Amino acid sequence: MKRTHLSILLVLGLAGTTLYAAPIPVNCNTGGSISATLAALAQAGNTRNITIFVKGTCKENIVIGGFDHLVLQGSPIATLQDASNGTAVVVTIYSSFDVLLQGFTITGGFAGVNCIQYSSCNLAQNIVQQATTAGVRFARSNGVVQTSTIVNNAAEGIRALNGSTLATISNLIKDNGGAGILVLSGSNLTEAADTIQENGFGIRAISGSVVRASGLSMTGNASDGVQLEGKSSAEFDGDNVITGNGGDGVAIHDLSFASFAGDNISGNLTQPDVACYPQFSATRGVGTVAGTTNCNEPSSQTGKN
């Protein structure tokens, strides 16, 4: 406890500077607290250009609000563990710009990370696991999830909703109860080189949402690899492998649209591999996917005299 008080006094003593450059150390194994450090910074009005190096296991539910250019860095790795028995989010970020969360194992909670209220969040090199709903959630916010492992969450691995814009890069998203990634309510997902396997669905896009995928590896999901619903769209930009899923490889529903550019979508357990529900949903390039399809496209001469 004395170390925590000294850390807070150090933060308050340096808070008068316009730019706080020196990283703040927090060692949760010796009584340090991320929440107490953030509260001291906010009280002192020092909420810009902050770096916090974290060691040990921190059993606390952290709320980050009103920060600008904040780095929370495992030093070199650290654990953030739910203290609410699954009723609160482990890390909530709201009304904050450019928050980087890197090098943590984040376990439990109602959700692992919740980026909300027009925030910008970057998650890198984390493990997010065992949340009672989604592992990572973005709402009315934007950000990047990269080189992370998101596993064994009760609902989705990642959920983006309410007009969020999200990029996912080189993640392992596995063994989640819902979709690996759920994109809904006018949100946008740009996906590159993720491995998405053994979830309920691979990716679901609902209600006017957009997916762009390249270098995706998707296999072993219980239902469809990619499902598009409610005027959603997907562009498969090449080098995507969608195979061995329990449903269709790509299922295109009710006025949704998909385009393909030489992807390998084949060998899924429900046929055809690319399925239109109804059959005349909109697609382009479906003949390049290597697998089977029931989709029909207009010829290049349609509409010409």
C-alpha positions as CSV (number, residue, x, y, z in Angstrom):
1,M,0.0,0.0,0.0
2,K,2.9,2.4,0.7
3,R,4.2,1.9,-2.8
4,T,0.8,2.8,-4.2
5,H,0.7,6.0,-2.2
6,L,4.2,6.9,-3.3
7,S,3.3,6.2,-7.0
8,I,0.3,8.5,-6.7
9,L,2.4,11.2,-5.1
10,L,4.9,10.9,-7.8
11,V,2.2,11.3,-10.5
12,L,0.7,14.4,-8.7
13,G,4.1,15.9,-8.2
14,L,4.9,15.8,-11.9
15,A,1.5,16.7,-13.2
16,G,2.2,20.4,-13.6
17,T,4.2,19.8,-16.7
18,T,2.5,20.2,-20.1
19,L,4.0,17.0,-21.5
20,Y,4.6,14.1,-19.2
21,A,7.3,12.1,-21.0
22,A,8.7,9.7,-18.4
23,P,6.8,6.4,-18.2
24,I,5.0,5.7,-14.9
25,P,5.7,2.2,-13.4
26,V,2.9,0.2,-11.8
27,N,3.7,-3.1,-10.2
28,C,0.5,-4.8,-9.2
29,N,2.4,-7.5,-7.3
30,T,3.7,-5.0,-4.8
31,G,0.5,-3.0,-4.2
32,G,0.4,-0.9,-7.4
33,S,-2.9,-0.1,-9.0
34,I,-3.7,1.0,-12.6
35,S,-7.0,2.5,-11.5
36,A,-5.5,4.5,-8.7
37,T,-2.8,5.8,-11.0
38,L,-5.3,6.8,-13.7
39,A,-7.5,8.5,-11.0
40,A,-4.5,10.5,-9.7
41,L,-3.6,11.6,-13.2
42,A,-7.2,12.7,-14.0
43,Q,-7.5,14.6,-10.7
44,A,-4.3,16.5,-11.6
45,G,-5.5,17.2,-15.1
46,N,-2.7,15.3,-16.6
47,T,-4.5,13.2,-19.2
48,R,-2.4,13.6,-22.3
49,N,0.7,11.8,-23.6
50,I,0.9,9.3,-20.7
51,T,2.8,6.0,-20.8
52,I,2.2,3.4,-18.0
53,F,4.4,0.3,-17.7
54,V,2.6,-2.4,-15.8
55,K,4.1,-5.5,-14.1
56,G,2.4,-8.4,-12.3
57,T,-1.2,-9.5,-12.0
58,C,-3.7,-6.6,-11.6
59,K,-7.0,-7.8,-10.2
60,E,-9.2,-4.8,-10.9
61,N,-11.7,-3.4,-13.4
62,I,-10.2,-0.4,-15.1
63,V,-12.1,2.6,-16.5
64,I,-10.3,5.0,-18.8
65,G,-12.2,8.2,-19.6
66,G,-11.1,11.5,-21.2
67,F,-7.5,10.5,-22.0
68,D,-5.5,11.5,-25.1
69,H,-2.5,9.5,-26.3
70,L,-2.4,7.0,-23.5
71,V,-0.2,3.9,-23.5
72,L,-0.8,1.0,-21.1
73,Q,2.1,-1.4,-21.7
74,G,2.8,-4.8,-20.1
75,S,6.4,-4.6,-19.0
76,P,7.1,-6.9,-20.8
77,I,3.8,-8.7,-20.1
78,A,1.2,-8.4,-17.4
79,T,-2.2,-9.8,-16.4
80,L,-5.5,-7.9,-16.0
81,Q,-7.9,-10.0,-14.1
82,D,-11.6,-9.4,-13.5
83,A,-12.5,-8.5,-9.9
84,S,-16.3,-8.4,-10.4
85,N,-17.2,-12.1,-10.9
86,G,-18.2,-11.4,-14.5
87,T,-20.5,-8.4,-13.9
88,A,-18.1,-5.6,-15.1
89,V,-15.8,-5.1,-18.0
90,V,-12.1,-5.6,-17.3
91,V,-11.0,-2.5,-19.3
92,T,-13.5,0.2,-20.3
93,I,-12.3,3.0,-22.6
94,Y,-14.7,5.9,-23.3
95,S,-14.4,9.4,-24.7
96,S,-10.7,8.9,-25.3
97,F,-8.4,9.3,-28.3
98,D,-5.5,7.1,-29.2
99,V,-5.4,4.6,-26.3
100,L,-2.9,1.7,-26.8
101,L,-3.3,-1.5,-24.8
102,Q,-0.4,-3.8,-25.4
103,G,1.1,-6.9,-23.9
104,F,-1.6,-8.1,-21.5
105,T,-3.5,-11.3,-20.7
106,I,-7.0,-10.1,-20.0
107,T,-9.1,-12.7,-18.3
108,G,-12.8,-12.8,-17.4
109,G,-15.3,-9.9,-17.0
110,F,-18.6,-9.1,-18.6
111,A,-16.3,-8.2,-21.6
112,G,-12.6,-8.1,-21.8
113,V,-12.2,-4.7,-23.4
114,N,-15.0,-2.2,-24.2
115,C,-14.1,0.8,-26.5
116,I,-17.1,3.1,-26.5
117,Q,-18.4,6.7,-26.9
118,Y,-16.3,7.9,-29.9
119,S,-13.0,6.5,-28.7
120,S,-10.0,5.4,-30.7
121,C,-8.4,2.2,-29.3
122,N,-5.5,0.1,-30.5
123,L,-5.1,-3.4,-29.0
124,A,-1.8,-5.2,-29.8
125,Q,-0.2,-8.4,-28.6
126,N,-2.8,-9.2,-26.0
127,I,-4.7,-12.4,-25.0
128,V,-8.4,-11.8,-24.3
129,Q,-10.2,-14.8,-22.8
130,Q,-13.1,-16.1,-20.7
131,A,-15.4,-13.1,-20.8
132,T,-19.1,-13.8,-20.1
133,T,-20.1,-12.0,-23.3
134,A,-17.8,-10.7,-26.1
135,G,-14.0,-10.6,-25.6
136,V,-13.5,-7.2,-27.3
137,R,-16.3,-4.7,-28.0
138,F,-16.3,-1.5,-30.1
139,A,-19.4,0.8,-30.1
140,R,-19.5,4.2,-31.8
141,S,-15.7,4.0,-31.9
142,N,-12.8,3.0,-34.1
143,G,-9.6,1.2,-33.7
144,V,-7.3,-1.7,-34.5
145,V,-6.9,-5.2,-33.0
146,Q,-3.6,-6.8,-34.1
147,T,-1.4,-9.7,-33.4
148,S,-3.7,-10.8,-30.5
149,T,-5.2,-14.0,-29.3
150,I,-9.0,-13.9,-28.6
151,V,-10.2,-17.2,-27.3
152,N,-12.8,-18.9,-25.2
153,N,-15.3,-16.0,-24.7
154,A,-18.9,-16.9,-24.2
155,A,-20.3,-14.8,-27.0
156,E,-18.3,-13.2,-29.9
157,G,-14.5,-12.9,-30.0
158,I,-14.9,-9.3,-31.3
159,R,-18.1,-7.3,-31.6
160,A,-18.3,-4.0,-33.6
161,L,-21.6,-2.1,-33.6
162,N,-23.3,1.3,-34.0
163,G,-21.2,2.6,-36.8
164,S,-17.8,1.5,-35.5
165,T,-14.8,1.2,-37.9
166,L,-12.4,-1.6,-37.0
167,A,-9.3,-3.1,-38.6
168,T,-8.1,-6.6,-37.5
169,I,-4.7,-7.8,-38.5
170,S,-2.9,-11.1,-37.9
171,N,-5.1,-12.3,-34.9
172,L,-6.0,-15.8,-33.7
173,I,-9.7,-15.8,-33.0
174,K,-10.8,-19.2,-31.7
175,D,-13.2,-21.2,-29.6
176,N,-15.7,-18.3,-29.0
177,G,-19.3,-19.2,-28.4
178,G,-20.8,-16.7,-31.0
179,A,-19.1,-15.4,-34.1
180,G,-15.4,-14.9,-34.3
181,I,-16.2,-11.4,-35.4
182,L,-19.7,-9.8,-35.3
183,V,-20.2,-6.6,-37.3
184,L,-23.6,-4.9,-37.0
185,S,-25.6,-1.7,-37.2
186,G,-23.7,0.0,-40.0
187,S,-20.2,-0.9,-38.8
188,N,-17.1,-1.5,-41.0
189,L,-14.5,-4.2,-40.7
190,T,-11.3,-4.4,-42.6
191,E,-9.7,-7.8,-42.0
192,A,-6.2,-8.9,-43.0
193,A,-4.5,-12.2,-42.3
194,D,-6.6,-13.3,-39.3
195,T,-7.0,-16.9,-38.4
196,I,-10.7,-17.5,-37.4
197,Q,-11.5,-21.0,-36.3
198,E,-13.8,-23.2,-34.2
199,N,-16.2,-20.4,-33.3
200,G,-20.0,-20.5,-33.8
201,F,-19.8,-18.4,-37.0
202,G,-16.6,-17.1,-38.5
203,I,-17.7,-13.5,-39.4
204,R,-21.3,-12.2,-39.3
205,A,-22.2,-8.9,-40.9
206,I,-25.7,-7.6,-40.1
207,S,-27.8,-4.5,-40.8
208,G,-25.9,-2.5,-43.4
209,S,-22.4,-3.4,-42.3
210,V,-19.4,-3.8,-44.5
211,V,-16.5,-6.4,-44.5
212,R,-13.3,-6.3,-46.5
213,A,-11.1,-9.4,-46.2
214,S,-7.7,-10.4,-47.5
215,G,-5.4,-13.2,-46.5
216,L,-8.1,-14.7,-44.2
217,S,-7.8,-18.2,-42.9
218,M,-11.2,-19.5,-41.7
219,T,-11.9,-23.1,-40.9
220,G,-13.7,-25.4,-38.4
221,N,-16.5,-22.9,-37.4
222,A,-19.7,-24.6,-36.4
223,S,-21.9,-22.6,-38.8
224,D,-21.2,-20.4,-41.9
225,G,-17.7,-19.1,-42.5
226,V,-19.1,-15.7,-43.4
227,Q,-22.8,-14.7,-43.2
228,L,-24.1,-11.5,-44.7
229,E,-27.6,-10.3,-43.6
230,G,-29.8,-7.2,-43.9
231,K,-28.2,-5.2,-46.8
232,S,-24.6,-6.0,-45.7
233,S,-21.7,-6.4,-48.1
234,A,-18.4,-8.1,-48.3
235,E,-15.4,-7.7,-50.6
236,F,-13.0,-10.7,-50.7
237,D,-9.9,-9.2,-52.1
238,G,-7.9,-12.4,-52.6
239,D,-5.8,-15.0,-50.8
240,N,-8.8,-15.8,-48.5
241,V,-9.2,-19.5,-47.5
242,I,-12.6,-20.4,-46.2
243,T,-12.9,-24.2,-45.9
244,G,-14.2,-26.9,-43.6
245,N,-16.9,-24.9,-41.8
246,G,-20.1,-26.5,-40.7
247,G,-22.4,-24.2,-42.7
248,D,-21.8,-22.6,-46.1
249,G,-18.4,-20.9,-46.7
250,V,-20.1,-17.6,-47.5
251,A,-23.9,-17.2,-47.1
252,I,-25.5,-14.1,-48.7
253,H,-28.9,-13.2,-47.4
254,D,-31.7,-10.7,-48.0
255,L,-30.4,-7.9,-50.4
256,S,-26.7,-8.4,-49.3
257,F,-23.8,-8.2,-51.8
258,A,-20.5,-10.0,-52.1
259,S,-17.6,-9.8,-54.5
260,F,-14.8,-12.2,-55.0
261,A,-11.3,-12.0,-56.5
262,G,-9.7,-15.5,-56.7
263,D,-10.3,-16.8,-53.2
264,N,-10.4,-20.4,-52.1
265,I,-13.9,-21.0,-50.7
266,S,-14.4,-24.7,-51.0
267,G,-14.9,-27.9,-49.0
268,N,-17.4,-26.6,-46.5
269,L,-19.8,-29.1,-45.0
270,T,-23.0,-27.4,-46.2
271,Q,-23.2,-27.0,-49.9
272,P,-22.9,-24.9,-51.9
273,D,-19.8,-23.2,-50.7
274,V,-21.1,-19.8,-51.7
275,A,-24.8,-19.7,-51.2
276,C,-27.4,-17.1,-52.1
277,Y,-30.6,-16.9,-50.0
278,P,-32.6,-16.2,-52.2
279,Q,-30.7,-17.5,-55.2
280,F,-30.7,-14.1,-56.9
281,S,-28.9,-12.1,-54.3
282,A,-26.2,-9.9,-55.7
283,T,-22.7,-11.2,-56.3
284,R,-19.8,-10.5,-58.6
285,G,-16.8,-12.8,-59.4
286,V,-18.4,-15.8,-57.7
287,G,-17.1,-18.1,-60.5
288,T,-13.5,-17.6,-59.1
289,V,-14.0,-19.1,-55.7
290,A,-12.9,-22.7,-56.5
291,G,-15.9,-24.2,-54.7
292,T,-19.6,-24.6,-55.5
293,T,-22.3,-22.0,-55.7
294,N,-26.0,-21.5,-56.4
295,C,-25.6,-17.8,-57.1
296,N,-26.5,-16.3,-60.5
297,E,-24.9,-13.2,-61.9
298,P,-25.9,-11.1,-64.9
299,S,-23.6,-11.5,-67.9
300,S,-21.4,-8.7,-68.9
301,Q,-23.8,-7.8,-71.7
302,T,-26.8,-7.4,-69.5
303,G,-28.5,-4.0,-70.1
304,K,-26.6,-3.3,-73.3
305,N,-28.3,-2.8,-76.7
